[in-house]
Amino acid sequence: MPYSVSRIKVGDYAKFKPVFDQASAMRKSYGAKGTNLFRDVDSPNDVIVFIEWANLEDARKFFKSDDLKNALQRSGAIKSEFYLLNSI
């Protein structure tokens, strides 16, 4: 089962969170099976997103999609890093 970990620096978590929540259906349409959101204890505008994917191909499509780019822009994301992982 593939997973992804994303580190996102946001300008304002209060702006980011509603966009993140609204994007749930969009993530599922790309094969996301489950999503967890975390905030850095000392820097609350640094978030980590952990997603379990149905398959690696769909996860790659998601991270290359205009849907994700638009959601990040609407959310006020400043910087983002994405990693695709396999369980070992």
C-alpha positions, 0 to 999 in steps of 0.5 A: 500500500503506498502512502504520502507524507506532505509538509506544508508551510501555510500563512494562516492555519485558520485559512488553510484548514477549511480548504483542506477539509473541502478537498476531502472529496477531491483527494478521494477521487484520486484514490486517497483511502485515509488522511491524517493532518498534523500540526507542528507543536512549536510552529502551528503554521507547519502542517504534515499530511499523511495519506494512504493511497489505493495505488501509486499511479493515482497518488502520482496523478494527484500530486501532479494535478491542477486540482492540488495546485489550485487547492494549495493556492486557495489555502494560502500554502507558502511552501510544500514538499511531497514524498511518496512512500511504500510500507516495508 
